């Protein structure tokens, strides 16, 4: 019985749409269980984003109207929604309910703003995909604009590297591959910026895949030509932004390399963090950054096997020994980082050096990252980096690029805490009967069913 809307081309687009709905249409956002437990309105009611049907007597018809309005908004039926809102705003004004009229007015403004942002063409009733291309040497960017019922609903860009094909062959290859993917959505018209070989044949192939005709056009003037110009501008903008971002990352990595005197550019950085709860549930996380961004596919977690009681130094030694022994097997998933960061000061760094020395890996670049704190004299010590064989630490704010290491440290800290909490929850939920030798899941179940609880087992005689 649910209604589904989409698909959205990205999580960002879905979040933006959800933000508009929450901001301008008063629907509850709590779960059914949260709603049932409430005894007074929450903050959403106070900021006039929910009528609080959990505890207040909200008219069913009025709430249903809001639900229908949101459905029209998400369906893109904006013209119909505008008529409804205008009628209800006029009714509220006639009954002197000016506060409600103001709500409808704000909703109308939000819908109108979305319409203006999306309306780009006067070719009504035709679904169009428009391809833009920007290329510099062997680097290219393709932009794809999707227009449905005269509104721009989606913009996607694709970076292409080491391109050797001519532009026309590149476009033909891109179109053929893009519309061969599972779930491909075909337009009535496909607009291309330049002629490709066998354009008629390309149209026939797309029409066959769609089951209906797809026109492949090369417009020179009019609204379609302006759409092509817009697609080209999108491709150029995306190309420029990606180049700028790549250059910025390169500069930051060079700054880190220079400041820490590293032999190579630290494209891959790993950071280790130990976490425990009062000496129990000791775990470790090793997180990875690739070109300054979290590389979650290479995050690793460790449950400590040889240490206990909050022995951070012993934990670091064990984890690094296990992690780099895997690297020595040649497994690509465990390849060596360009820089290893240990969450901690001199002591943690010294233990990391010892672990790598015992493995015969003295040459791996290392750094310790200590958190901000006060010393015994009350002086405030900012986040600082310790390096092997260097007496004085480096303040992390001395170079903006060093904030990259703080990101790695924070990611490792968040990850290790999450693993520790999961382990603690699992331990707390474990039955006391699990620790008895010879008692497995089957026997445990029989005991509890027969005697009622763990307390019942404890009170029972041996017989």
VOGU-3710 file (C-alpha; in Angstrom, 3 decimals, decimal comma):
1> xxxxxxxxxx> 0,000/0,000/0,000  3,023/2,341/-0,067  3,805/4,958/-2,712  7,323/5,131/-4,157  8,999/8,143/-5,792  12,215/8,391/-7,780  14,697/7,197/-8,735  17,063/9,979/-7,697  20,417/10,237/-9,409  22,248/10,710/-6,097
11> xxxxxxxxxx> 21,732/10,643/-2,356  22,250/14,424/-2,355  19,312/14,946/-4,716  17,089/12,758/-2,535  18,148/14,636/0,625  17,479/18,021/-1,013  13,981/16,911/-1,988  13,347/15,562/1,513  14,558/18,853/2,997  12,019/20,793/0,914
21> xxxxxxxxxx> 9,227/18,473/2,011  10,155/18,754/5,708  10,572/22,515/5,501  7,355/23,447/3,710  4,846/20,615/4,275  3,776/19,717/7,789  4,031/15,932/8,076  5,371/13,951/11,008  8,871/12,493/10,579  8,904/10,191/13,627
31> xxxxxxxxxx> 8,472/6,417/13,494  5,228/4,748/14,545  6,795/3,533/17,809  8,127/7,018/18,638  4,708/8,519/17,925  2,983/6,003/20,217  5,354/6,803/23,107  5,084/10,589/22,988  3,228/12,460/25,733  3,925/16,011/24,535
41> xxxxxxxxxx> 4,814/17,638/21,164  8,445/17,554/20,079  10,645/20,325/18,662  9,231/19,859/15,149  5,887/21,123/16,441  7,516/24,107/18,126  9,165/25,227/14,862  5,881/24,683/12,969  7,034/21,744/10,855  4,611/19,185/12,309
51> xxxxxxxxxx> 1,042/19,528/13,637  1,819/16,954/16,374  -0,801/14,294/15,584  0,909/12,199/18,275  -0,793/14,114/21,100  -2,993/16,837/19,574  -6,395/16,494/17,921  -5,315/17,110/14,315  -8,223/16,966/11,803  -7,799/13,838/9,707
61> xxxxxxxxxx> -8,901/15,581/6,495  -6,434/18,466/6,935  -3,557/16,067/7,527  -4,648/13,971/4,552  -4,511/17,094/2,365  -0,862/17,588/3,364  -0,096/13,969/2,484  -1,722/14,391/-0,938  0,174/17,647/-1,518  3,487/15,946/-0,800
71> xxxxxxxxxx> 2,532/13,154/-3,198  1,855/15,706/-5,955  5,150/17,472/-5,194  7,226/14,285/-5,324  5,438/13,166/-8,503  6,413/16,412/-10,232  2,741/17,369/-10,708  3,523/20,941/-9,740  0,858/22,685/-11,836  -1,883/20,644/-10,186
81> xxxxxxxxxx> -0,373/21,275/-6,755  -0,233/25,040/-7,379  -3,964/25,111/-8,199  -4,786/23,235/-4,975  -2,644/25,538/-2,848  -4,024/28,718/-4,445  -7,617/27,552/-3,820  -6,937/26,664/-0,176  -5,014/29,889/0,442  -8,000/31,870/-0,855
91> xxxxxxxxxx> -10,371/29,878/1,368  -8,204/30,513/4,444  -8,132/34,238/3,668  -11,928/34,366/3,328  -12,333/32,724/6,753  -9,747/35,154/8,218  -7,360/32,268/9,045  -4,355/34,312/7,975  -1,795/32,113/9,730  -2,861/29,100/7,652
101> xxxxxxxxxx> -3,005/31,247/4,529  0,620/32,236/5,154  1,575/28,535/5,316  -0,042/27,912/1,913  1,677/31,045/0,564  5,107/29,732/1,633  4,350/26,351/0,069  3,390/28,054/-3,189  6,651/30,005/-3,205  8,666/26,812/-2,638
111> xxxxxxxxxx> 6,892/24,992/-5,485  7,303/27,997/-7,806  11,002/28,176/-7,020  11,459/24,488/-7,872  9,498/24,998/-11,110  11,705/27,897/-12,161  14,864/25,911/-11,420  13,654/22,944/-13,446  11,840/24,525/-16,413  14,372/24,782/-19,247
121> xxxxxxxxxx> 12,570/24,076/-22,503  9,353/24,759/-24,343  9,305/21,399/-26,144  6,433/19,948/-24,120  5,512/16,287/-23,963  8,931/15,110/-25,222  11,462/13,321/-23,005  14,980/14,367/-23,960  18,535/13,354/-23,074  21,206/15,870/-24,032
131> xxxxxxxxxx> 24,898/14,998/-24,213  27,661/17,573/-23,743  31,389/16,958/-24,269  34,479/18,844/-23,099  37,932/17,490/-23,874  41,534/18,503/-23,248  44,132/16,164/-24,749  43,421/12,657/-23,428  41,128/13,831/-20,612  37,406/14,295/-21,272
141> xxxxxxxxxx> 34,188/15,014/-19,438  30,741/13,998/-20,655  27,602/15,646/-19,257  24,154/14,077/-19,598  21,081/16,258/-19,011  17,739/14,485/-18,627  14,576/16,448/-19,372  11,158/15,056/-18,654  7,951/16,953/-19,507  9,911/20,142/-20,136
151> xxxxxxxxxx> 11,752/20,061/-16,795  15,373/19,332/-16,042  15,248/16,403/-13,618  18,822/15,122/-13,623  22,376/16,133/-14,532  25,172/13,582/-14,493  28,809/13,984/-15,489  31,343/11,297/-16,352  35,122/11,739/-16,279  37,022/9,829/-18,959
161> xxxxxxxxxx> 40,792/9,399/-18,735  43,507/8,287/-21,171  41,142/8,790/-24,093  42,637/7,916/-27,488  39,472/7,791/-29,625  38,375/10,737/-31,808  35,475/12,762/-30,386  32,820/11,212/-32,626  33,873/7,649/-31,782  34,104/8,582/-28,104
171> xxxxxxxxxx> 30,515/9,873/-28,112  29,174/6,852/-30,011  30,937/4,495/-27,586  29,631/6,385/-24,541  26,016/6,385/-25,781  26,093/2,716/-26,720  27,541/1,697/-23,348  25,333/3,987/-21,234  22,067/2,769/-22,740  23,072/-0,870/-22,517
181> xxxxxxxxxx> 23,140/-0,810/-18,706  20,451/-2,574/-16,722  17,531/-0,294/-15,965  18,518/2,275/-18,611  15,843/4,936/-19,123  15,400/5,858/-22,777  14,252/9,298/-24,025  12,111/10,194/-27,005  15,000/12,300/-28,322  18,764/12,049/-27,840
191> xxxxxxxxxx> 20,591/15,297/-28,680  24,279/15,047/-29,596  26,798/17,918/-29,984  28,439/16,468/-33,096  27,726/13,882/-35,748  28,803/10,339/-35,054  29,331/7,602/-37,573  26,126/5,746/-38,491  23,775/8,063/-36,556  20,771/6,364/-38,141
201> xxxxxxxxxx> 22,090/2,993/-37,058  22,596/4,304/-33,510  18,966/5,445/-33,419  17,795/2,036/-34,609  19,811/0,248/-31,929  18,398/2,483/-29,166  14,866/2,117/-30,538  15,225/-1,658/-30,552  16,443/-1,693/-26,941  13,644/0,622/-25,853
211> xxxxxxxxxx> 10,865/-1,022/-27,826  9,806/2,420/-29,105  11,371/4,927/-31,435  14,312/7,040/-30,207  15,328/9,989/-32,401  19,031/10,863/-32,486  19,300/14,554/-33,393  22,056/17,071/-34,100  20,282/20,460/-33,630  21,876/23,638/-34,949
221> xxxxxxxxxx> 19,414/26,292/-33,762  16,381/26,840/-31,562  15,585/25,490/-28,066  17,329/22,174/-28,682  20,566/23,915/-29,672  20,414/25,973/-26,462  20,049/22,755/-24,480  23,171/21,383/-26,159  24,996/24,571/-25,218  23,897/24,076/-21,602
231> xxxxxxxxxx> 25,136/20,466/-21,634  28,493/21,594/-23,005  28,798/24,207/-20,254  28,023/21,555/-17,627  30,720/19,284/-19,053  33,269/22,112/-19,083  32,397/23,173/-15,533  32,671/19,596/-14,205  36,011/19,153/-15,994  37,397/22,380/-14,488
241> xxxxxxxxxx> 36,172/21,555/-10,979  37,672/18,062/-11,055  40,983/19,419/-12,333  41,003/22,027/-9,573  40,188/19,399/-6,940  42,944/17,091/-8,224  45,467/19,926/-8,140  44,384/20,901/-4,613  44,821/17,329/-3,354  48,227/17,130/-5,040
251> xxxxxxxxxx> 49,349/20,346/-3,345  48,134/19,172/0,065  49,903/15,828/-0,302  53,104/17,614/-1,357  52,837/19,817/1,747  52,463/16,765/3,990  55,412/15,078/2,271  57,607/18,152/2,742  56,589/18,823/6,350  57,097/15,210/7,463
261> xxxxxxxxxx> 60,128/14,643/5,178  58,567/11,585/3,538  60,376/9,746/0,724  57,212/9,516/-1,456  53,936/11,344/-1,903  51,585/9,985/0,830  48,679/9,050/-1,435  47,736/6,164/0,849  47,678/6,944/4,563  46,665/4,494/7,285
271> xxxxxxxxxx> 45,880/5,274/10,917  45,527/2,864/13,858  43,460/3,501/16,986  42,978/1,289/20,058  39,724/1,357/22,019  38,594/-0,408/25,206  36,043/0,036/27,973  37,757/0,047/31,351  40,241/-2,554/30,124  37,514/-4,787/28,631
281> xxxxxxxxxx> 36,447/-5,334/25,011  39,803/-4,158/23,637  39,631/-3,680/19,859  41,543/-1,795/17,189  40,675/-0,137/13,900  42,973/0,600/10,980  41,472/3,109/8,556  42,815/4,248/5,195  42,811/7,493/3,223  43,411/7,541/-0,508
291> xxxxxxxxxx> 44,339/10,974/-1,882  42,983/12,562/1,267  39,584/10,819/1,195  38,397/7,851/3,308  38,967/4,552/1,455  36,465/2,434/3,390  37,090/-0,696/1,349  40,462/-0,902/3,119  39,269/-0,307/6,667  40,276/-3,180/8,964
301> xxxxxxxxxx> 39,157/-4,144/12,476  40,962/-6,323/15,022  39,800/-8,076/18,182  42,843/-8,335/20,446  44,059/-11,858/21,263  47,177/-11,451/23,412  46,593/-8,335/25,535  44,020/-7,190/28,083  43,503/-4,678/30,874  43,891/-1,588/28,695
311> xxxxxxxxxx> 47,475/-2,298/27,569  47,549/0,168/24,652  51,224/-0,414/23,889  50,831/-4,176/23,725  47,696/-3,751/21,617  49,539/-1,582/19,083  52,328/-4,150/18,848  49,878/-7,010/18,268  47,732/-5,196/15,704  50,651/-3,914/13,625
321> xxxxxxxxxx> 52,291/-7,336/13,705  49,102/-8,970/12,414  48,393/-6,254/9,865  51,870/-6,219/8,283  52,363/-9,972/8,355  49,381/-10,044/6,002  51,118/-7,474/3,783  54,240/-9,655/3,635  52,204/-12,455/2,036  51,809/-10,323/-1,092
331> xxxxxxxxxx> 48,038/-9,925/-0,733  47,096/-6,755/-2,685  44,255/-6,026/-0,257  46,905/-5,503/2,439  49,473/-3,502/0,438  51,721/-1,141/2,387  50,657/2,486/2,973  52,875/5,454/2,123  52,480/6,693/5,708  51,317/4,974/8,908
341> xxxxxxxxxx> 49,848/7,210/11,619  49,483/5,965/15,198  46,905/7,641/17,418  49,049/8,682/20,380  52,306/10,303/21,416  55,900/9,186/21,840  55,089/5,941/23,664  52,666/4,670/21,022  55,056/5,701/18,242  57,951/3,868/19,954
351> xxxxxxxxxx> 55,887/0,671/20,134  54,979/0,946/16,435  58,662/1,361/15,567  59,494/-1,757/17,603  56,757/-3,833/15,938  57,918/-2,888/12,432  61,571/-3,444/13,342  60,784/-6,974/14,535  59,109/-7,619/11,170  62,104/-6,251/9,273
361> xxxxxxxxxx> 60,134/-3,234/7,976  62,178/-0,357/9,418  61,784/1,804/6,301  58,013/2,375/6,489  57,277/6,078/7,227  55,661/6,507/10,658  54,094/9,328/12,650  52,338/9,611/16,009  49,398/12,006/16,322  48,713/13,162/19,887
371> xxxxxxxxxx> 45,440/14,812/20,892  45,128/18,280/22,383  45,669/18,313/26,185  47,059/20,267/29,134  50,445/19,412/30,649  51,263/19,328/34,363  51,959/23,068/34,343  48,524/23,811/32,901  49,876/24,745/29,476  47,567/23,852/26,600
381> xxxxxxxxxx> 49,204/21,542/24,052  47,475/21,512/20,663  47,206/18,439/18,413  50,775/17,574/17,479  52,703/15,088/15,350  55,667/13,076/16,611  58,216/11,705/14,161  60,869/9,026/14,737  64,247/10,449/15,782  62,875/13,993/16,067
391> xxxxxxxxxx> 62,750/15,579/19,505  60,198/18,342/19,019  56,678/17,609/17,762  55,008/19,488/14,905  51,813/21,423/15,699  49,126/20,159/13,365  47,895/23,662/12,574  51,334/24,707/11,298  50,289/23,526/7,821  46,628/23,349/6,740
401> xxxxxxxxxx> 47,372/20,153/4,819  48,253/18,376/8,068  44,536/18,475/8,930  44,396/15,476/6,603  46,091/13,450/9,344  43,506/14,663/11,862  40,807/13,337/9,528  42,521/9,940/9,513  42,809/10,000/13,325  39,150/10,965/13,782
411> xxxxxxxxxx> 38,007/8,261/11,355  40,066/5,649/13,213  38,695/6,820/16,571  35,087/6,689/15,337  35,581/3,262/13,782  37,295/1,686/16,819  34,620/3,029/19,197  31,861/1,579/17,028  33,561/-1,845/16,979  34,090/-1,754/20,763
421> xxxxxxxxxx> 30,430/-0,873/21,397  29,303/-3,735/19,182  31,576/-6,159/20,989  30,385/-4,927/24,406  26,739/-5,289/23,383  27,382/-8,801/22,132  29,136/-9,730/25,375  26,380/-8,300/27,562  23,718/-10,165/25,647  25,581/-13,457/25,929
431> xxxxxxxxxx> 24,049/-15,983/28,325  26,012/-17,009/31,430  25,378/-20,596/30,365  27,598/-20,078/27,273  30,699/-20,059/29,488  30,062/-23,582/30,873  32,189/-26,226/29,121  30,049/-28,788/27,334  26,906/-26,637/27,237  26,048/-25,728/23,669
441> xxxxxxxxxx> 23,115/-23,946/22,068  20,860/-27,026/22,188  21,453/-27,824/25,860  21,157/-24,158/26,799  17,767/-23,962/25,088  16,495/-27,080/26,877  17,653/-25,770/30,262  15,994/-22,405/29,818  12,753/-23,889/28,475  12,567/-26,364/31,345
451> xxxxxxxxxx> 13,751/-24,187/34,230  12,575/-20,792/32,989  15,697/-18,637/33,337  19,367/-18,581/34,297  18,283/-17,999/37,915  16,112/-21,105/37,663  19,125/-23,109/36,504  21,208/-21,778/39,419  18,516/-22,755/41,958  17,982/-26,232/40,525
461> xxx> 19,595/-29,304/42,032  22,193/-31,279/40,087  19,591/-33,895/39,347
//
